[in-house]
């Protein structure tokens, strides 16, 4: 009888430890649970810089570029926008002040052109300053295509990127983000 109890002792201890939350002394160690790291949040831009001559749009966070995209500009890209219909992309400091998914260009972020300075200049020239300047993708039917570089400027003054790029930019740029558009 004594040997029977001794043979059952590990079994009895295992049951008792299971109910108390203790590990058993014998047997294989439990498989450790390895926590997966949380998915990294994509960075949020606190500034956009467009360099017209280089045909690039940069997203910055705390002064450091974390993403760069090739762009197409207005058909007459040299020089700042002066009036409606001139086919130029503005130059200066603006803000992203609105966004739309209801566009033929996949998504669009509105740039706050014209600002007070642009309107004053247009008044002195007796012209309309224009408006409706966006960062946008290409037509939706192009699909999620992002060319490695742009070969021609085709917009009426907007800044165009690929469709995958506009989704990344859209997700990284909150309304109110400043945008510097440089020559």
Secondary structure, DSSP 8 states (H G I E B T S, - for coil): -HHHHHHHHHHHHHHHHHHHT---SSS-----------------EEEEEEETTTTEEEEEETTEEEEEEE-B-BTT-SS---STTS-----EEEEEEEEES-STTS-EEEE--S-HHHHHHHHHHTS------EEE-S-GGG-S---SS-----BSS-EE--HHHHHHHHHHEEEEEEEEEE-
